[in-house]
Amino acid sequence: MSLTTVGQTVEYIFEVLEKSGMYLTDFSRITGISRVALYRWRKGNPIADKLRLNLAYQAAYRLEKACRLGLLPLHNKYKKVERIKLLRKIVADMASKIVK
């Protein structure tokens, strides 16, 4: 991770979620990290699993790329299942995109 502290990393993740218009529940489903864990991180509780933090950071980084490309936030109304599929595809596609 490029950020220097765990606190900065968590702050970055939640800033990107806000900017992308993504629900915390959707982020939880995409990353496989429980909503409870994400809410605890937001409150500043200690993070026991650095691997999950790195996973969340990588997903947030890709979401930020999608925002810069204008793919997010999603302006259309999608049903939950469709929205999750679309968000997973966007996150996967952003892995190979280079955005300045």
Residue pairs with C-beta under 8 A, 6 or more apart in sequence:
1 9
1 53
1 54
1 57
3 9
3 12
3 57
6 47
6 53
7 44
9 53
9 57
10 41
10 42
10 47
10 53
12 57
12 60
13 41
13 56
13 57
13 60
14 42
16 60
16 61
16 63
16 64
16 67
17 24
17 27
17 60
17 63
19 64
19 67
19 72
19 73
20 63
20 64
20 66
20 67
20 72
20 73
21 72
21 73
21 74
22 63
22 72
22 73
22 87
24 35
24 38
24 39
25 35
26 83
26 84
26 87
27 33
27 38
27 56
27 59
28 34
28 35
28 38
29 84
30 59
30 84
30 87
30 88
30 91
31 52
31 55
31 56
31 59
32 55
33 52
33 55
33 56
37 49
37 52
38 56
41 47
41 53
41 56
47 53
59 91
62 90
62 91
62 94
62 95
63 72
63 90
63 91
63 94
65 94
65 97
65 99
66 72
66 90
66 91
66 94
67 73
68 99
69 97
69 99
71 90
72 90
74 83
74 86
74 87
78 86
